[in-house]
């Protein structure tokens, strides 16, 4: 009786821990989610605060190297502060044009869609290059929770891992694709 109770409890626990993300994306879902990632990066690199914030759900969460922003207004403020800081650093007469501003590249995206098709988890690698003579300045990966609102995919939570920064790196030998719960975009600490 005891053994059967333990086995039953173990099976029940496995059922609770089963991933909610049950299938690969359709071609259209993949294209839409990748397009979201590209719009996000262009908005970030060109310091377009409104477009950047609009890649998130209205109550979306951004967990990044500088802290955590919740909601579109706070998320837009993150990019607006970057823009203002960079503009303030220009010398008199400089416009910033032709300065080899930074650009992000995203690759190796893995997407898992919930059985109901209304939410997803995605992970991707990113690198940042900068300078007139381009050099790699940072790299890492994203862990994202996405939600489908109407016909549009948006980030409900995004966690940026900056592998070169102490405290922002990944866990050693724990694959975020097979163990996304270890890298949960909403629950991971700053």
C-alpha positions in Angstrom: 0.0 0.0 0.0 2.8 2.4 0.9 4.7 1.7 -2.3 1.5 2.3 -4.4 0.9 5.6 -2.5 4.5 6.7 -3.2 4.2 5.8 -6.9 0.8 7.5 -7.2 2.2 10.6 -5.5 5.2 10.6 -7.8 3.1 10.3 -10.9 0.8 13.1 -9.7 3.9 15.3 -9.1 5.2 14.5 -12.6 1.8 15.5 -14.1 1.9 18.8 -12.2 5.5 19.5 -13.5 4.7 18.6 -17.1 5.5 21.5 -19.4 2.6 23.7 -20.4 4.3 24.3 -23.7 3.3 21.3 -25.7 4.2 21.9 -29.4 6.5 23.4 -31.9 5.3 26.6 -33.6 3.5 26.6 -37.0 5.5 28.4 -39.7 3.3 31.5 -39.2 3.7 31.5 -35.5 7.5 31.2 -35.9 7.6 34.0 -38.4 5.4 36.3 -36.2 7.6 35.6 -33.1 10.8 36.1 -35.0 9.5 39.3 -36.5 8.6 40.5 -32.9 12.3 39.9 -31.9 13.6 41.8 -34.9 11.2 44.8 -34.2 12.4 44.8 -30.6 16.1 44.9 -31.6 15.6 47.6 -34.2 13.7 49.7 -31.7 16.4 49.1 -29.0 19.3 49.9 -31.4 17.7 53.1 -32.8 16.4 54.1 -29.4 12.8 54.2 -30.5 11.2 54.0 -27.0 7.6 53.8 -28.1 8.1 51.0 -30.6 10.3 49.1 -28.1 7.6 49.3 -25.4 4.9 48.2 -27.8 6.7 44.9 -28.3 5.5 44.1 -24.8 2.0 43.4 -23.5 0.5 46.3 -21.6 1.5 44.8 -18.3 4.7 43.2 -19.7 7.9 42.8 -17.6 11.4 43.5 -18.7 14.2 42.1 -16.6 17.5 43.5 -17.9 21.0 44.4 -16.7 19.9 47.8 -15.3 16.9 46.3 -13.3 13.3 45.6 -13.9 10.6 47.6 -15.7 6.9 46.7 -15.5 4.4 48.0 -18.0 4.9 49.9 -21.2 5.5 53.3 -19.6 8.4 52.0 -17.5 9.7 49.9 -20.4 9.7 52.9 -22.8 11.5 55.0 -20.1 14.4 52.5 -20.2 15.1 53.2 -23.8 14.3 56.9 -23.5 17.0 57.2 -20.8 19.5 55.4 -23.0 18.8 57.9 -25.8 19.0 60.9 -23.5 22.3 59.7 -22.0 23.8 59.1 -25.4 22.7 62.4 -26.8 24.1 64.2 -23.7 27.5 62.6 -24.4 27.7 64.1 -27.9 30.2 67.0 -28.4 29.0 70.3 -29.6 28.1 70.1 -33.3 28.0 66.3 -33.3 24.8 64.5 -34.4 25.8 61.0 -33.6 25.5 60.2 -37.3 28.2 57.8 -38.6 29.4 57.0 -35.1 29.2 53.2 -35.5 26.3 52.9 -33.0 25.7 49.5 -31.5 23.6 46.8 -33.2 22.2 43.6 -31.8 21.9 40.3 -33.7 19.6 37.5 -32.5 20.0 33.9 -33.6 19.3 30.3 -32.7 15.7 30.9 -31.5 13.9 28.0 -29.9 10.1 28.4 -29.5 7.6 26.3 -27.7 3.9 27.1 -28.0 1.2 26.3 -25.4 -1.4 23.7 -26.4 -4.0 26.4 -26.7 -1.8 28.5 -29.0 -2.2 31.7 -26.8 1.2 31.7 -25.1 4.7 30.6 -25.7 8.2 30.4 -24.3 11.2 31.4 -26.5 14.9 31.4 -26.0 17.5 32.9 -28.3 21.2 33.9 -28.4 22.1 37.5 -28.9 25.3 39.5 -29.6 26.0 43.2 -29.7 28.6 44.7 -32.0 29.7 48.4 -31.9 32.1 50.8 -33.4 33.3 52.2 -36.7 35.7 49.2 -36.6 33.1 46.7 -35.3 33.9 44.7 -32.2 31.8 42.4 -30.1 30.9 44.3 -26.9 28.4 41.9 -25.2 26.5 38.7 -25.7 24.1 36.4 -24.0 20.6 35.0 -24.4 17.0 35.9 -23.9 14.4 33.9 -22.1 10.9 35.1 -23.0 7.3 34.5 -22.1 5.0 35.5 -24.9 1.3 36.0 -25.1 -1.0 36.3 -28.1 -3.3 39.2 -27.9 -5.7 39.2 -30.9 -3.5 38.2 -33.8 -0.3 39.7 -32.4 2.4 38.1 -30.3 3.9 40.3 -27.5 6.3 39.8 -24.7 4.6 39.2 -21.4 8.1 38.9 -19.8 11.7 39.1 -21.1 14.8 38.3 -19.2 18.1 39.3 -20.7 21.2 37.3 -19.7 24.4 39.2 -20.2 27.0 36.4 -20.2 29.9 38.9 -19.7 28.4 40.5 -16.6 28.8 39.0 -13.2 25.4 38.1 -11.8 23.7 38.2 -15.2 25.2 35.0 -16.6 23.4 31.7 -17.1 23.6 28.7 -14.8 26.5 26.4 -15.7 25.4 23.3 -17.6 21.6 23.9 -17.3 20.1 24.2 -20.8 17.4 26.9 -20.8 15.6 25.1 -23.7 15.1 21.9 -21.8 14.8 23.5 -18.4 13.0 26.9 -19.0 11.6 26.8 -15.4 15.2 27.4 -14.2 15.3 30.6 -16.3 11.8 31.8 -15.8 11.6 35.3 -17.3 9.1 36.5 -14.7 10.5 35.0 -11.5 14.3 35.2 -12.0 15.9 37.7 -9.6 17.5 41.0 -10.8 
